[in-house]
Amino acid sequence: MSYAKKQFSIKDLEILSGIKAHTLRMWEKRYEILSPQRTETNIRSYGLKDLQKLLNISFLNENGYKISRISKLDNKEIESLVKSISSTTNNKDKALKSFTLSMYNFDQNLFFDTYNSLLKTKTFREIFQETFIPLLKNIGMLWQINSIHPIHEHFLTNLIKRKLILNIEKLQQQKPQKTDSHFVLFLPENEVHDLGILYTNYEILLHGYPVTYLGNNLPMEDLIFLGKIYQNIRFVSYFTVAPDHETAYLEEFQLKIISQIDCEFWVLGPRSSEINMPPSKKIKVMKTIEELVRKL
């Protein structure tokens, strides 16, 4: 998708806001909260500003504000009230909606206010698992219905990534408690989606292991040098869009790396489900980060 969806059906609004279509029709008629355009066949059509306003209205309504009161506020008053409430709420669903609003409106302050509010009662790990992961799944749904532009996704994921890196740095300053394995994390060539491997890095550090993080787009041959530096290496990678041929990549890894140095290779990510090779003591394919954590 190279464009942002600018027109939405009432069904789109129902999916995105959680407000039933018949309720939206009633609110339009009674309170004139939205002013849809009409097609030649009299079908409602809404713009991006309508969607943004409705998300704000839905947020306020879920926080106890009656639609009769909300309808008397102008857009700036509604936005101000949303920001005020989002900075004091800890409810998961409210936080999800608030983060979604920050994405649509490119509102960094709203993102930080919501995050800091959650941080008062939750650890970063709880925030990531309970809020950020569902949020990222919601983004996937928005892509499917053509409701966001790539710039929206980049805006939000980079804010999440900054928080993740900050918490990784805090753990890196602590001395590892376990020394039986040294984890080396990397992404293969042409793989640029690093949020999954970064969170894997965070979890491994949290469990007290030393980690060397090498980043993305790494040539396999470069890994051989680490055998001279570390012992009992566990390489970890996260396949999202690469490599093109997962099983062939693992077979090559077995030949070039595992046969040369004392190591294992742990693989996870969406493309790991495409791997088709016999079970191996040295290569472990995992469906989720939770499965990896259970092995730590």
VOFI-235647 format. One record per residue (C-alpha): residue number from 0; residue in three letters; x, y, z. Coordinates in steps of 0.2 Angstrom, whole numbers, plus 5000, padded with zeros to 4 digits. Example, Ala and Ser with C-alpha at 12.3 -4.5 7.8 and 13.67 -1.06 7.14 Angstrom:
BEGIN
PT resi resn   xx   yy   zz
PT    0  ALA 5062 4978 5039
PT    1  SER 5068 4995 5036
***
This chain:
BEGIN
PT resi resn   xx   yy   zz
PT    0  MET 5000 5000 5000
PT    1  SER 5007 5017 4995
PT    2  TYR 4993 5028 5000
PT    3  ALA 4982 5031 5015
PT    4  LYS 4964 5027 5014
PT    5  LYS 4954 5043 5014
PT    6  GLN 4936 5037 5014
PT    7  PHE 4928 5025 5026
PT    8  SER 4912 5016 5026
PT    9  ILE 4901 5015 5041
PT   10  LYS 4907 4997 5043
PT   11  ASP 4925 5003 5043
PT   12  LEU 4921 5015 5057
PT   13  GLU 4912 5002 5067
PT   14  ILE 4928 4990 5066
PT   15  LEU 4940 5004 5071
PT   16  SER 4930 5012 5085
PT   17  GLY 4920 4998 5092
PT   18  ILE 4904 5008 5091
PT   19  LYS 4890 4998 5082
PT   20  ALA 4884 5005 5065
PT   21  HIS 4866 5008 5071
PT   22  THR 4873 5018 5086
PT   23  LEU 4883 5029 5074
PT   24  ARG 4867 5032 5064
PT   25  MET 4858 5037 5079
PT   26  TRP 4871 5048 5085
PT   27  GLU 4872 5057 5068
PT   28  LYS 4854 5060 5068
PT   29  ARG 4852 5065 5086
PT   30  TYR 4868 5074 5090
PT   31  GLU 4876 5078 5072
PT   32  ILE 4893 5072 5078
PT   33  LEU 4898 5067 5061
PT   34  SER 4893 5074 5044
PT   35  PRO 4896 5060 5031
PT   36  GLN 4895 5063 5013
PT   37  ARG 4883 5052 5002
PT   38  THR 4886 5042 4987
PT   39  GLU 4874 5043 4972
PT   40  THR 4866 5027 4980
PT   41  ASN 4864 5037 4997
PT   42  ILE 4878 5026 5006
PT   43  ARG 4887 5035 5019
PT   44  SER 4906 5040 5016
PT   45  TYR 4917 5047 5030
PT   46  GLY 4934 5056 5029
PT   47  LEU 4950 5053 5040
PT   48  LYS 4945 5068 5051
PT   49  ASP 4928 5060 5054
PT   50  LEU 4938 5044 5059
PT   51  GLN 4949 5054 5071
PT   52  LYS 4935 5063 5079
PT   53  LEU 4925 5047 5081
PT   54  LEU 4940 5038 5090
PT   55  ASN 4941 5053 5102
PT   56  ILE 4922 5052 5105
PT   57  SER 4923 5033 5108
PT   58  PHE 4938 5036 5120
PT   59  LEU 4928 5048 5130
PT   60  ASN 4912 5038 5130
PT   61  GLU 4921 5023 5137
PT   62  ASN 4928 5034 5151
PT   63  GLY 4910 5039 5156
PT   64  TYR 4906 5054 5146
PT   65  LYS 4889 5054 5139
PT   66  ILE 4887 5057 5120
PT   67  SER 4875 5071 5124
PT   68  ARG 4889 5080 5133
PT   69  ILE 4902 5076 5121
PT   70  SER 4892 5083 5106
PT   71  LYS 4892 5100 5114
PT   72  LEU 4911 5101 5113
PT   73  ASP 4921 5107 5098
PT   74  ASN 4935 5097 5091
PT   75  LYS 4949 5106 5101
PT   76  GLU 4939 5103 5117
PT   77  ILE 4937 5085 5113
PT   78  GLU 4956 5082 5109
PT   79  SER 4961 5092 5125
PT   80  LEU 4949 5081 5136
PT   81  VAL 4956 5065 5128
PT   82  LYS 4974 5070 5132
PT   83  SER 4969 5074 5150
PT   84  ILE 4960 5058 5153
PT   85  SER 4973 5047 5144
PT   86  SER 4987 5054 5156
PT   87  THR 4978 5047 5171
PT   88  THR 4971 5031 5165
PT   89  ASN 4979 5013 5167
PT   90  ASN 4965 5003 5158
PT   91  LYS 4972 4992 5144
PT   92  ASP 4958 4995 5132
PT   93  LYS 4959 5014 5135
PT   94  ALA 4978 5014 5132
PT   95  LEU 4976 5004 5116
PT   96  LYS 4964 5017 5110
PT   97  SER 4975 5031 5116
PT   98  PHE 4990 5024 5107
PT   99  THR 4980 5022 5091
PT  100  LEU 4975 5040 5092
PT  101  SER 4993 5046 5094
PT  102  MET 4997 5036 5078
PT  103  TYR 4983 5044 5068
PT  104  ASN 4987 5061 5074
PT  105  PHE 5006 5059 5074
PT  106  ASP 5005 5065 5092
PT  107  GLN 5021 5061 5102
PT  108  ASN 5015 5069 5118
PT  109  LEU 4999 5058 5118
PT  110  PHE 5010 5043 5116
PT  111  PHE 5022 5048 5130
PT  112  ASP 5008 5053 5142
PT  113  THR 4999 5036 5140
PT  114  TYR 5016 5026 5141
PT  115  ASN 5021 5036 5157
PT  116  SER 5004 5033 5165
PT  117  LEU 5005 5014 5162
PT  118  LEU 5022 5014 5169
PT  119  LYS 5016 5020 5186
PT  120  THR 5008 5003 5189
PT  121  LYS 5016 4991 5177
PT  122  THR 5034 4986 5172
PT  123  PHE 5040 4988 5154
PT  124  ARG 5038 4970 5151
PT  125  GLU 5020 4970 5156
PT  126  ILE 5017 4986 5145
PT  127  PHE 5025 4977 5130
PT  128  GLN 5016 4961 5132
PT  129  GLU 4999 4967 5137
PT  130  THR 4998 4983 5127
PT  131  PHE 5011 4985 5113
PT  132  ILE 5009 4967 5106
PT  133  PRO 4990 4969 5105
PT  134  LEU 4993 4987 5098
PT  135  LEU 5005 4980 5084
PT  136  LYS 4992 4967 5080
PT  137  ASN 4979 4980 5078
PT  138  ILE 4991 4989 5066
PT  139  GLY 4991 4974 5055
PT  140  MET 4972 4974 5055
PT  141  LEU 4972 4992 5050
PT  142  TRP 4984 4987 5035
PT  143  GLN 4972 4974 5030
PT  144  ILE 4957 4986 5028
PT  145  ASN 4968 4999 5020
PT  146  SER 4966 5012 5034
PT  147  ILE 4983 5018 5037
PT  148  HIS 4998 5024 5027
PT  149  PRO 5016 5017 5030
PT  150  ILE 5020 5034 5038
PT  151  HIS 5008 5030 5052
PT  152  GLU 5016 5013 5055
PT  153  HIS 5033 5020 5055
PT  154  PHE 5029 5034 5067
PT  155  LEU 5021 5022 5080
PT  156  THR 5034 5007 5079
PT  157  ASN 5049 5019 5080
PT  158  LEU 5042 5026 5096
PT  159  ILE 5039 5009 5103
PT  160  LYS 5057 5004 5097
PT  161  ARG 5064 5019 5106
PT  162  LYS 5057 5013 5123
PT  163  LEU 5063 4996 5120
PT  164  ILE 5081 5001 5116
PT  165  LEU 5080 5012 5132
PT  166  ASN 5075 4997 5143
PT  167  ILE 5088 4986 5134
PT  168  GLU 5102 4999 5138
PT  169  LYS 5097 4998 5157
PT  170  LEU 5099 4979 5157
PT  171  GLN 5115 4980 5148
PT  172  GLN 5123 4990 5162
PT  173  GLN 5120 4975 5174
PT  174  LYS 5132 4961 5175
PT  175  PRO 5126 4945 5168
PT  176  GLN 5121 4932 5181
PT  177  LYS 5122 4917 5170
PT  178  THR 5137 4912 5160
PT  179  ASP 5134 4895 5153
PT  180  SER 5128 4902 5136
PT  181  HIS 5132 4918 5126
PT  182  PHE 5118 4923 5115
PT  183  VAL 5122 4932 5098
PT  184  LEU 5107 4940 5090
PT  185  PHE 5106 4945 5072
PT  186  LEU 5095 4946 5057
PT  187  PRO 5099 4939 5040
PT  188  GLU 5103 4948 5024
PT  189  ASN 5088 4958 5017
PT  190  GLU 5079 4957 5034
PT  191  VAL 5075 4974 5041
PT  192  HIS 5061 4972 5053
PT  193  ASP 5070 4972 5070
PT  194  LEU 5056 4975 5083
PT  195  GLY 5055 4956 5086
PT  196  ILE 5073 4953 5088
PT  197  LEU 5075 4968 5099
PT  198  TYR 5062 4962 5111
PT  199  THR 5070 4945 5111
PT  200  ASN 5086 4954 5116
PT  201  TYR 5077 4962 5130
PT  202  GLU 5070 4945 5137
PT  203  ILE 5086 4936 5136
PT  204  LEU 5095 4951 5145
PT  205  LEU 5081 4951 5158
PT  206  HIS 5084 4932 5161
PT  207  GLY 5102 4936 5166
PT  208  TYR 5112 4930 5150
PT  209  PRO 5126 4940 5141
PT  210  VAL 5120 4945 5124
PT  211  THR 5129 4952 5108
PT  212  TYR 5117 4961 5097
PT  213  LEU 5123 4962 5079
PT  214  GLY 5108 4970 5071
PT  215  ASN 5100 4967 5054
PT  216  ASN 5106 4962 5036
PT  217  LEU 5121 4952 5042
PT  218  PRO 5131 4941 5030
PT  219  MET 5131 4923 5038
PT  220  GLU 5150 4921 5035
PT  221  ASP 5154 4935 5047
PT  222  LEU 5147 4924 5062
PT  223  ILE 5161 4912 5061
PT  224  PHE 5173 4924 5069
PT  225  LEU 5164 4924 5085
PT  226  GLY 5169 4906 5088
PT  227  LYS 5186 4913 5093
PT  228  ILE 5179 4925 5106
PT  229  TYR 5164 4916 5114
PT  230  GLN 5161 4898 5120
PT  231  ASN 5144 4890 5120
PT  232  ILE 5136 4902 5108
PT  233  ARG 5117 4902 5105
PT  234  PHE 5114 4912 5089
PT  235  VAL 5096 4919 5088
PT  236  SER 5087 4926 5073
PT  237  TYR 5070 4932 5069
PT  238  PHE 5063 4929 5051
PT  239  THR 5049 4941 5046
PT  240  VAL 5052 4944 5027
PT  241  ALA 5069 4935 5024
PT  242  PRO 5077 4924 5020
PT  243  ASP 5068 4919 5004
PT  244  HIS 5071 4900 5007
PT  245  GLU 5071 4897 5025
PT  246  THR 5075 4879 5025
PT  247  ALA 5090 4881 5013
PT  248  TYR 5096 4895 5024
PT  249  LEU 5097 4884 5039
PT  250  GLU 5105 4870 5029
PT  251  GLU 5118 4882 5024
PT  252  PHE 5120 4888 5042
PT  253  GLN 5123 4870 5047
PT  254  LEU 5137 4868 5035
PT  255  LYS 5146 4885 5036
PT  256  ILE 5144 4889 5055
PT  257  ILE 5137 4875 5066
PT  258  SER 5150 4862 5059
PT  259  GLN 5164 4874 5062
PT  260  ILE 5161 4881 5080
PT  261  ASP 5152 4875 5096
PT  262  CYS 5135 4883 5094
PT  263  GLU 5116 4882 5092
PT  264  PHE 5104 4891 5081
PT  265  TRP 5087 4897 5088
PT  266  VAL 5075 4903 5075
PT  267  LEU 5058 4912 5077
PT  268  GLY 5047 4924 5068
PT  269  PRO 5033 4923 5055
PT  270  ARG 5043 4914 5042
PT  271  SER 5050 4901 5054
PT  272  SER 5033 4892 5051
PT  273  GLU 5039 4889 5033
PT  274  ILE 5054 4879 5039
PT  275  ASN 5054 4860 5034
PT  276  MET 5068 4850 5040
PT  277  PRO 5072 4835 5051
PT  278  PRO 5073 4839 5070
PT  279  SER 5091 4844 5075
PT  280  LYS 5099 4846 5092
PT  281  LYS 5109 4861 5086
PT  282  ILE 5094 4870 5077
PT  283  LYS 5079 4874 5086
PT  284  VAL 5063 4882 5078
PT  285  MET 5051 4891 5089
PT  286  LYS 5034 4898 5086
PT  287  THR 5034 4912 5099
PT  288  ILE 5046 4922 5110
PT  289  GLU 5036 4914 5124
PT  290  GLU 5043 4898 5119
PT  291  LEU 5061 4904 5118
PT  292  VAL 5059 4912 5136
PT  293  ARG 5053 4895 5143
PT  294  LYS 5070 4887 5136
PT  295  LEU 5080 4900 5145
***
